[in-house]
Amino acid sequence: MNAKAKVSGSVVAGFPSPAEQYLEPPLDLNELLVKRPAATYFVRVQGDSMVGAGISDGDLLVVDRSLRPADGDVIIASVDGDFTVKTYHRDKDGIRLEPANQAYPIIRLRAGQELDYFGKVTACIHRFVGKR
Amino acid sequence: MIGLVDGNNFFVSCERVFNRRLVGRPVAVLSNNDGCCVSRSNEFKALGIPMGTPYFQLKDREASGELSFCSSNYELYGDMSRRIISILREEAVDVEQYSIDEAFIYPPTTAAADYTAYGRRLRAKILRWVGIPCGVGFAPTKTLAKLANHIAKKRPDGVFLMPDDPTEILASLPTNEVWGVGRRLPVKLRAERIITAQQLRDAPDDTIRAVGGVTLLRTAMELRGIPCCDEKDYDATPDTVSCSRSFGTPATTFAAIEESIASFAAQAATKLRRHGLLAAGCNIYAQVFAAGGGGDFVDRTVVFPVPTDATNEMLRAFRPEIPALFTPGLRYRKTGVIFFGLEKPGSPQQLDLFTPDSHSPFPVPRSSSPLYKAVDALNARYGKGKVFSAAEGIGPRPWQMKRAKLSKRPTTRWDELLTVR
């Protein structure tokens, strides 16, 4: 049996809580990190190609597909069928995807080759405890 | 004006969002138990392989690398569908979801100036946000919007607005392409010399009524541009909630029958609780295996002491009936559970004077007990089937759906996220 009474805001008897009119919903990380839920996806980082940009192996990235890429953005794209996280650059020579680790090569798009863009990385969640 | 938005080759398109190697290739998604093709890419269709082709007939062409296949990943498709519907809700005045990949929309008045431009914008937004290409058709009625959508899908921009006078278009379509006409009616209609949608629209009401009753007359009215389709027909409370599945290999033991039924009941009960519904009773059934299909059904109907959504109360009620479904020596193809008599808690109902709980002075209908709220929350958080009734069995589950080619569920499972390098 659930003997606990339900507590609701409109109590008629007793003393009203002095805090009641100041009650606000608790902070919600979704509200902070996910502006457009219908366009937001989470992906997991594998490897250290972006370690210089603060993105480490095992980190969780928040990706917004609704945002178009601008020069210097960290983005997710598919290259030869595999998804990669890199910094997007566009200039007169075309599009290139740069790693943030000297051990990895810069990916240059051939002339006429279209970028298979997935979305823009809007946040990186790096956990110190309870990884994965 | 009504719009119909629907995802092109929806299941295949969902798979392609997260597996770019499937883009541009002939791909099909398979039905439950990897049975046959239920969604095909354009490249697959171009090879002339029809919908419903059994997978085993195509295995050689898969091995040679010509074709690709995926098992049905309903978790993924359901989430992608949810995303599309939420975009539509933002952009339209009202949205009625019709199936996992189709929804009727009521455009805002601001769209009236140029429905085609509005449709293109909508389509582009869904493509960018979710990655699914859609067809968008507009017309004054749902039946015409369905036809407009068929035409839209064949156009490069994916959008079509039915002209004010659609006579020419309707004259080019056979009646079986009209929503709701089905397969049998065209034969009867042919006898009345009604072959095209235009002829159906212009036929005398009496003739239409004689062939297909009020339902067909409604369809004809809709073709005339007069909305007759009840708005919330399919949005309403479902009449039944069910769960059934074929065994990967025929079942021969009582345990398999009992545990599969308990497991399906638990799944269907979760569905009930999600809709906030109680069931008055259930039908449990098993189908005997027969080579070449068919096979006799055995079933039992159980009425619960009080309408309920609690799995344990259901199990208690129908378990004594399960032995009646099983004859040793027979092989079974399939089992299932259908709940009926669905109602919202608090709707008028008669209470059984002798039900164990009815000594309560307040006859309160059962609604989700705290126990099952907790069970549903745990299973939602840690994955389907983490918490289950012992009646479902703890051994291997041969009745579980075969999905050998299941892709990851990157939008609903933390441990199956897309990985990026």
HADDOCK unambig.tbl for C-alpha pairs under 7 A between the chains (distance, minus, plus):
assign (segid A and resid 38 and name CA) (segid B and resid 83 and name CA) 4.64 0.50 0.50
assign (segid A and resid 38 and name CA) (segid B and resid 86 and name CA) 6.68 0.50 0.50
assign (segid A and resid 38 and name CA) (segid B and resid 87 and name CA) 6.83 0.50 0.50
assign (segid A and resid 38 and name CA) (segid B and resid 129 and name CA) 6.89 0.50 0.50
assign (segid A and resid 39 and name CA) (segid B and resid 129 and name CA) 4.58 0.50 0.50
assign (segid A and resid 39 and name CA) (segid B and resid 130 and name CA) 6.08 0.50 0.50
assign (segid A and resid 41 and name CA) (segid B and resid 411 and name CA) 6.82 0.50 0.50
assign (segid A and resid 42 and name CA) (segid B and resid 417 and name CA) 6.84 0.50 0.50
assign (segid A and resid 43 and name CA) (segid B and resid 417 and name CA) 5.45 0.50 0.50
assign (segid A and resid 43 and name CA) (segid B and resid 418 and name CA) 4.98 0.50 0.50
assign (segid A and resid 43 and name CA) (segid B and resid 419 and name CA) 5.73 0.50 0.50
assign (segid A and resid 43 and name CA) (segid B and resid 420 and name CA) 6.85 0.50 0.50
assign (segid A and resid 44 and name CA) (segid B and resid 417 and name CA) 6.11 0.50 0.50
assign (segid A and resid 44 and name CA) (segid B and resid 418 and name CA) 6.11 0.50 0.50
assign (segid A and resid 44 and name CA) (segid B and resid 419 and name CA) 4.69 0.50 0.50
assign (segid A and resid 44 and name CA) (segid B and resid 420 and name CA) 6.15 0.50 0.50
assign (segid A and resid 45 and name CA) (segid B and resid 419 and name CA) 5.71 0.50 0.50
assign (segid A and resid 45 and name CA) (segid B and resid 420 and name CA) 5.08 0.50 0.50
assign (segid A and resid 45 and name CA) (segid B and resid 421 and name CA) 5.97 0.50 0.50
assign (segid A and resid 46 and name CA) (segid B and resid 419 and name CA) 6.26 0.50 0.50
assign (segid A and resid 46 and name CA) (segid B and resid 420 and name CA) 5.84 0.50 0.50
assign (segid A and resid 46 and name CA) (segid B and resid 421 and name CA) 4.96 0.50 0.50
assign (segid A and resid 47 and name CA) (segid B and resid 421 and name CA) 5.78 0.50 0.50
assign (segid A and resid 49 and name CA) (segid B and resid 421 and name CA) 6.93 0.50 0.50
assign (segid A and resid 65 and name CA) (segid B and resid 128 and name CA) 6.39 0.50 0.50
assign (segid A and resid 65 and name CA) (segid B and resid 129 and name CA) 5.11 0.50 0.50
assign (segid A and resid 66 and name CA) (segid B and resid 128 and name CA) 5.96 0.50 0.50
assign (segid A and resid 66 and name CA) (segid B and resid 129 and name CA) 4.89 0.50 0.50
assign (segid A and resid 81 and name CA) (segid B and resid 20 and name CA) 5.06 0.50 0.50
assign (segid A and resid 81 and name CA) (segid B and resid 21 and name CA) 4.95 0.50 0.50
assign (segid A and resid 83 and name CA) (segid B and resid 420 and name CA) 4.99 0.50 0.50
assign (segid A and resid 83 and name CA) (segid B and resid 421 and name CA) 6.62 0.50 0.50
assign (segid A and resid 84 and name CA) (segid B and resid 420 and name CA) 4.67 0.50 0.50
assign (segid A and resid 84 and name CA) (segid B and resid 421 and name CA) 4.69 0.50 0.50
assign (segid A and resid 85 and name CA) (segid B and resid 420 and name CA) 5.92 0.50 0.50
assign (segid A and resid 85 and name CA) (segid B and resid 421 and name CA) 5.98 0.50 0.50
